[in-house]
Amino acid sequence: METASKTERSPEPPVRILVETLTHLVPGNGSYERTYAILHRICQHHWDCDFTVPKFRYATYNCQFAINNRRCFFLVDYGKSQNDDDVPVLYYEWTGETLKPLPRLATDPEIQAKLKEDLPFTRQRSKREKREVPIRRLVKSRLHYEEYIKRSETDYMREHPEDIMWLKAHLRPRLWRTFVAAMNASRSADDPVMKE
């Protein structure tokens, strides 16, 4: 069980908590279970409760769980503020067993820029026009993040063999086998079995 003083455990809102870890250290199976495992641990560590929306907000970065040893981040925001510069950020490392303070993140200019520019505490509606992601890139991303591939996506891929060839060229063999298994699991009786 993690131990910490009450003042360390219960920071008053507004507060941000940023956790750095490696993908293979995050417990669970699949993107959803693994993400929420860390979010719950963060909230339990500080507030003795599970992560819930809308009380807490979160963001993740680089959580490609299908790839071991990938540096990834989890951010939990709690509370509201009129001035983002007044919101303290607590930095941790998840070791696979416990959250350890990691103050070096506070001095990392890349991390600080990402927090300030891309993930402000007070979220604004994006003025950027959202580009539609090609299905083949979406499927590749789902495989890397260990997310479920939707039936509509496998149907699309089945109808576009050029996208299947692109995907095969851009995936590690283990992830290609996962894709083939997903294609075969979602095929109808009329569809041929896909070979590796």
N, C-alpha and C positions, 0 to 999 in steps of 0.2 A: 504494500500500500504506500502511495506517495505521501510524504509528510511535508508540511510547510506551515509557517506561522499564519494566523488568521488574517493579518494585514496583507501577507503575500497572496493568500488564497482568494480574498474577496475584494478585488479592486472595484471601486464604485464606477458606474458609468458616467460619462462616456469613456470607453477604453477599447483598444484594439489589441488582439493577441495574434502574433505571427509565429508559426511553428515551421521549422525546417526539418526535413528528414530525408530518408532514402526510400524509394518505392517499396523495396522488399521488406522494410521494417514495419510497414503498415499492416495491422492484422485484418483478417477477413478475406472474403472472396468477392471479386467483382468490384466495379467502381463505386456503386452506391454503398455497399456494406463497408468497404474500406474507408471511404470518405467520412461516413457518419461515425465510424469507430473512433477516428481522431477527433471529430467535432465534439462527440460526447465526452471524450477524455479531457479535452480542454475545459469544457464547462464543468465537469465534475471536479477537476483540479481546483478551479477558482470559486465556483458557486455551489458546489454539491448538488448539481442538477444535470439532466440531460440537455443536449442542444435542442431547442425548439424554435420554430419560426412562428410569429414574427419577432419574438423577443430578441433573438440573435440573428445576425446576418453573416453570411460566409462567402468566401471566394477560395478557389484553388488555383494552383499554377503548376504545370508540368507533371501532373499526376498520371503518368503513363504507366499504370500498374503492370502491364504485360512485359515491361522491361525492367529488370533488376538494376539496382545501384543508380537509379535516376534520381537526382536531387529534385525534391518537390516541396511545395509550400501549402499551408493551410492558414487562412486568415479568418478570425472570428471578430466581428464588431458587435459592440453592446452599447446601447444608448444613443443619444442624439446630441449634436453640438452645433452652435452657430459658427464656430471657427475651427476648422480642421486642425490648425496648428496647435490648438490647446488640448488635443486628444492624445493622451499618453499611449505609447506602443510598448507592449511587453513582448520580449523575444525569447523563444525557446527552441530547443532541439528535442525531437522525439527519438529516443535511443532504441526503441523497440519494447521498452519496459516502463520508461518514465519520461516525464518532461523535465529537462534540465535548462536552466537559464543560459541564454546564448547572446550575450551583449554585443558580440562582434557584428551582428546583423544591423545594429543601430548605426554603425559607421560605414556600412557597405553602400557606396553611392548608387549602384544599380538598383538595389533593393529600395532605397529611399525614393528614388525617382519613380519606380514602378508604383509604390504606395501612393505617392502624391499625385502623379499624373494619370495613371491608369485605374487606380482603385481608391479614389477619395473616400473618406469616411462618410461624408454627406454625398450620397450618390445623386448624380444628375442624369437626366434623360439624355441619351446619346443623340448628338446632332449629326453624327456620321450616318450615311446611308448604308444599310446592311447589304452586303453582297451575298448572293446565293452561293452556297458551297456546293461544288460538284459532288454528286452522290458517291463517286469512287473515293474522293478525299474524305467524305463523311464516314464511309465504311472503314477506311484505313484508320481514321481517328478512333472510331469505336473499338476497333481491334486493339489498338495501343492502350486505350483507357479501360479495357476489359468491360465494355458496355454491350448491351444487347443490340443486335442488328435487327432492325424492323423488317417485317415481311415485305413491305413496299420497297425497301432498299434491295433485298435479295431478288425480288421480282424485276426491278430495274436492271440490276447487274446481269441477270439471266438474259435479258433482252439486248444487252450491250456487251458482246464478247470483247470488244476493244478495251473496255474499261476493266474487264476481268484480267486481260493480259497486262494492262498498266499496273493493276493492283499486285499481281504476282511479281512483277519486276521491282516493286517498291516495298515489299514485305519481307520480313525474316521468315525462314522456312516454317518455324513453329507457328507463327501467326497466320501464314498461308494455310496450314493444316486446319487451324481454327476456323478460318473463312470457309474452306471446303466443307467442313462439318456443318457449319451454319447453313450453307447453301443446300446441302443434302437434307438437313432436318426440316427445312421450310419448303421443299419441293412438293409439287402436286404429283399425282399419279402419272400425268402425261409428261412430266419433265424427266430428262435423263439424269442418271446419277453422275455427279461431277467427280472426276478423278483428280488426284493430286498431281 
